[in-house]
Amino acid sequence: MRSMNFAFSSRIKLMNIVLDTIEILLEKMGLDTEKHWKILLALREIVTNSVIHGNKERPEKMVKISIEYGEFINFTVKDEGQPFDFKAEEKIPKNILSTEGRGIFLATHIMDSVKYKFQNGNIIEMIKRL
């Protein structure tokens, strides 16, 4: 089992740098193209939610991403935002064609497991068997 950790200020530019770095990790893991892009989509949606909705893009607030990988990949994403109704967000969005409101729905359908808890911030854990 290997692991990596990232922490960054809630800025879109920094988020993209971290996600680009994680994309390189996924490429090096040799995943098939479909699995690679689905995992990256799920992660990008959750991390974007953490920056925009959780931390309200306030640069003094941090987003943390922990990754463990081996036979599976486990992402834990933590922000400093207020709690939200995770169960309501994982349902089919009212407007499926909207550019907003689909992140958690997509992640729960792409990953094998997606769990939420609030503990001094929002924590989402996602697992995908490789």
C-alpha positions in Angstrom: 0.0 0.0 0.0 1.4 3.4 -1.0 0.1 6.8 0.0 0.3 10.5 -0.9 -1.0 13.6 0.8 -1.8 17.1 -0.5 -2.9 20.3 1.2 -3.6 23.5 -0.6 -5.3 26.9 -0.2 -8.8 27.1 -1.7 -7.8 28.6 -5.0 -8.9 27.1 -8.3 -5.4 27.5 -9.8 -3.8 25.5 -7.0 -6.6 22.9 -7.1 -5.8 22.3 -10.8 -2.1 21.9 -10.1 -2.8 19.3 -7.5 -5.4 17.4 -9.7 -2.9 17.5 -12.6 -0.3 15.9 -10.3 -2.8 13.2 -9.3 -3.6 12.6 -12.9 0.1 11.8 -13.5 -0.1 9.3 -10.7 -3.2 7.6 -12.3 -1.3 7.5 -15.6 1.7 5.8 -14.0 -0.6 3.2 -12.4 -1.4 1.9 -15.9 -5.2 1.9 -15.5 -7.4 1.4 -18.6 -8.4 4.7 -20.1 -12.1 4.5 -19.1 -11.3 3.7 -15.4 -8.6 6.4 -15.3 -11.0 9.2 -16.6 -13.9 8.1 -14.4 -11.8 8.1 -11.3 -10.3 11.5 -12.2 -13.8 12.9 -12.9 -15.1 11.7 -9.5 -12.2 13.2 -7.7 -12.3 16.5 -9.6 -16.0 16.9 -8.8 -15.5 16.3 -5.1 -12.4 18.5 -4.8 -14.1 21.3 -6.8 -17.1 21.1 -4.4 -14.7 21.4 -1.5 -13.0 24.5 -2.9 -16.2 26.3 -4.2 -19.0 25.2 -1.9 -17.2 24.0 1.2 -14.5 26.6 1.6 -16.3 29.3 -0.5 -13.0 29.8 -2.4 -11.6 31.6 0.7 -7.8 31.3 0.3 -7.2 31.1 4.1 -9.1 27.8 4.1 -7.4 24.6 3.2 -8.4 21.5 1.2 -6.6 18.2 2.1 -6.4 15.1 -0.1 -5.1 11.8 1.1 -4.5 9.0 -1.3 -3.8 5.3 -0.6 -3.4 2.9 -3.4 -2.6 -0.7 -4.1 -5.4 -3.2 -5.1 -7.8 -0.2 -4.7 -7.5 3.5 -4.6 -8.8 5.4 -1.6 -9.2 9.2 -1.7 -10.1 11.2 1.4 -11.0 14.9 0.7 -11.4 17.3 3.6 -12.4 20.9 3.6 -13.1 23.5 6.3 -16.8 24.2 5.3 -20.1 23.8 7.1 -22.0 20.4 7.0 -24.4 19.7 4.2 -27.1 17.1 3.4 -25.0 14.5 1.6 -27.9 12.1 1.1 -29.9 14.8 -0.8 -26.9 15.5 -3.0 -26.3 11.9 -4.1 -29.8 11.7 -5.6 -30.4 12.3 -9.3 -30.1 16.1 -9.9 -33.4 17.9 -10.7 -31.7 19.2 -13.9 -29.3 16.5 -15.1 -28.1 18.8 -17.9 -27.1 21.6 -15.6 -23.4 22.3 -15.1 -23.9 22.3 -11.4 -25.3 20.0 -8.8 -24.1 16.7 -10.2 -20.7 16.1 -8.5 -21.7 13.9 -5.6 -24.2 12.1 -7.8 -21.5 11.3 -10.3 -19.0 10.3 -7.7 -21.4 7.8 -6.0 -22.0 6.2 -9.4 -18.4 6.0 -10.5 -16.7 4.9 -7.3 -17.3 1.6 -5.4 -17.9 3.5 -2.2 -18.4 7.1 -1.2 -18.9 8.1 2.4 -19.4 11.4 4.1 -18.9 12.6 7.6 -18.5 16.0 9.3 -15.7 16.4 11.7 -14.3 19.9 12.0 -15.1 20.1 8.2 -16.5 18.0 5.5 -14.8 14.7 4.8 -15.6 12.5 1.8 -13.9 9.2 1.4 -14.1 7.4 -2.0 -12.8 4.0 -2.8 -12.4 2.2 -6.2 -11.2 -1.3 -6.7 -8.4 -1.4 -9.3 
